[in-house]
Each structure stands twice: as C-alpha cells, then as structure tokens.
Amino acid sequence: MIEAVGLTKRYGDKTAVYNLSFQVRPGAVTGFLGPNGSGKSTTMRMILGLDNPTSGSVTIGGHPYRQLPNAPRQVGALLDAKAVHGGRSARNHLLSLAQLAGIPAQRVDEVLGVVGLQDVARRRSKGFSLGMGQRLGIAAALLGDPQVLLFDEPVNGLDPEGILWVRNLMKKLAAEGRTVFVSSHLMSEMALTADHLIVIGRGQLLADMTVPAFISANSADFARVRTPQDAPEQREKLTAALTEAGGQVLSERDGALRVTGLPLPRISDLAHGADVRLWELSPHQASLEEAYMRLTQGAVDYRSTEDQLAGLQPPQPAYGHTPPPAPVVPDVPQQGWYAPPPPGQNPYATDPSAKRTDDHPEDAR
Ligand SMILES: Nc1ncnc2c1ncn2[C@@H]1O[C@H](COP(=O)(O)OP(=O)(O)OP(=O)(O)O)[C@@H](O)[C@H]1O
C-alpha cells in the first residue's frame, strides 16, 4: 500500500502539492487524475524518493522509498519513457537495470516477452517509436516483479492495440493482488481501467473514491426528449408543461430537450397530458469525462477559449407562437456543458450503491 499523509511540496514560491493525504490499496487499479500542472508527477516523484517533501510524508508498505530494502524488487515505475540511453539496445538497457538490482538476466528476456519487444531486443532504443519506448519503460517497471507499480501516462503514444494491452496488463497486475497506481489524461481509458480514483487539482485532493461513486457524485443524469421536428408547437407545449411541473429544460444542438428535475415516467405522463407526441425519451448517464470536467473546472490552470455552453441553449419559441414560460437554467456554481445541477439536487441520482466514500474494493471483501 502507498500512503501519503499531509504531503506538501514547494518549489520556491510555487506550491506544487499541498497537504495531500491518500492511500493506494493493493488489488485494484487506482487512477491518478488531475489537470496539467496539478502535481501528479511531483507526487509520484516523492513516492519514489526522487523528490523530498517540504512537509508531510509518503510511504510504501510503511517505509519511505529510500528506506525500502531492495526497492527495485518491491516497487516498479514508469515515469519518463524517454529516460533511456539511446545508444544501448533494449536488452542491454534492461540488463544494466537488472544487474544493479541483483535480478537474474533470465528475467530480462521474460519481461521483453511480456511487453512484446523480443524481436527488437537487440536494436538500439534510439530508433524506437514512442509506443516501443513506452513498452520498454513498462518492461523496466516489471523487471523486479514488484508488488507496487506506478505508471505515469503509460498509454502515451500507444496505438489502439497497445492501449488495450496496457489496460489488460494493469487489470491483470491488480488481480494478482498488486498495488497499481496510474496517471492518465485519457478519461475514456481510465473509465475502462481504473477501479478507484484519486483526483487532484492545484496540488490538493479533490476526490478519493470508486469510479461509479465519482461519476455519481459529480454529475447529474438527465432525460433527452424529442418531439416531432415538423411540429414546433408540440415542443413548446411540452417545455411549458415540464417547466410548470418543476423541471429544468434546456435545448440541445440537435433540437432535443435536455430535462433535469423530473423522472422519465413523469415526463411521459406530462407529455401525454399535454397531448404531445414523443419521438424520443431516453435517460442519459454521465461519463467519467463529464464528471471529471465538472469537478475540475475550477482547478484548471490552462484552458481553451471555446465556449462550453455553445451547444446548450434555452429553447427558442417558434415563429408565430406564444412564447412558453422562460426555461429555468440550473443554478450551478459555474455553468457549462458539463455543469448539471449540484450533486444532491438531482432526483435521478438516487443509486444507493454509489456511495460517496473513500471506499476501496477490499473494504467490501
Ligand atoms: N522542479 C520544479 N521546479 C519548479 N516548479 C516545478 C518543478 N516541478 C514541477 N513544478 C511545478 O509544479 C506544478 C506541478 O507540476 P507536475 O509536473 O507535478 O504536474 P502534473 O500534474 O504532473 O502535470 P502534467 O499533467 O502536465 O504532467 C507545476 O506548476 C510545475 O510547473
């Protein structure tokens, strides 16, 4: 297990990590997420004893990394895949690491096979593609057959086959009871790989929970409703009925209505009562990406200027019709495409299994 307690790192005036406390448990893949510059690499470097905390501590199995006996056999890491002597062959690079850690040469050939580099093992790594470099870095992490593994952006530069391979490898390592801590900016990939998430923003802890709990806590489900395109008055009637019943209605780019605050059967009944035909009534479940954007939108240092609200507008009245009551825009701290009503105010978010806790898979065992 990795345990950080009050971990803080300052570089001069810059606080990269502040008062971070978390545990990374064995038997699960724990995703480490955060916007650019939020302190993920700094935290990983402190876990690996490559940087000293300004205050606080971080231990692996109860010991700081530098006090671990034969650390390379207990902890493996991929931090920077480019940190390889390019003049050496992949095999010689791994052999030199193995010799330093007292690992037999036979293990080098084993890990070359695991990562699929056996055919290019004697080629100089200088000519390796980004993906081959990542595989070599992963081989180095696996060399000591360690119980604890850290991967900083392991799928960087990998093709779809490589990404699938890394996903399955992470899951397999965790299923073997190892501690797997992996950072990534690819939310869709994290949603498929991670069991648990630790999310930081500007060096501070934002969330520490399972993936389903994270999505549930940081998003609100909504209903997508579509009326016949050739009958705009139906859409207006429905908007008025839904709003009057306490729903919040916004218009999506394709003309569908996004409804929060009312369960699906109620929307159906209201449409029926208003004599409105429905072409679509479907539940929308938030993705990890949406939940992540919602949580971190206040903690992003570098942001594009694109208007995230552009695709979501209050419904416009059709020409020649009485305008319906003004739609209620959800009252959220910062509105945006990813900003549904605040957690707790969403009548759909009632899944009791999605606990907002720092629950870990092994707690359930
Ligand atoms: N050696 C250093 N000296 C000064 N500032 C640093 C140093 N290392 C990191 N920082 C700063 O600390 C902050 C956190 O950086 P870090 O690289 O840990 O973030 P990150 O979450 O890994 O970012 P990314 O996702 O872009 O890799 C940044 O503002 C960075 O500029």
The ligand as an ORCA input file, in Angstrom:
! r2SCAN-3c Opt
* xyz 0 1
  N      11.453     21.159    -10.468
  C      10.465     22.067    -10.470
  N      10.721     23.372    -10.220
  C       9.754     24.301    -10.191
  N       8.446     24.019    -10.400
  C       8.119     22.749    -10.653
  C       9.097     21.705    -10.701
  N       8.461     20.538    -10.955
  C       7.143     20.832    -11.075
  N       6.945     22.160    -10.890
  C       5.649     22.848    -10.931
  O       4.771     22.169    -10.058
  C       3.471     22.100    -10.621
  C       3.034     20.649    -10.707
  O       3.768     20.026    -11.739
  P       3.603     18.492    -12.105
  O       4.563     18.202    -13.218
  O       3.726     17.673    -10.889
  O       2.098     18.436    -12.630
  P       1.356     17.273    -13.423
  O       0.029     17.123    -12.784
  O       2.210     16.061    -13.498
  O       1.182     17.923    -14.864
  P       1.010     17.217    -16.309
  O      -0.319     16.561    -16.303
  O       1.065     18.384    -17.249
  O       2.160     16.257    -16.477
  C       3.528     22.803    -11.959
  O       3.095     24.135    -11.796
  C       5.007     22.768    -12.303
  O       5.361     23.864    -13.104
*
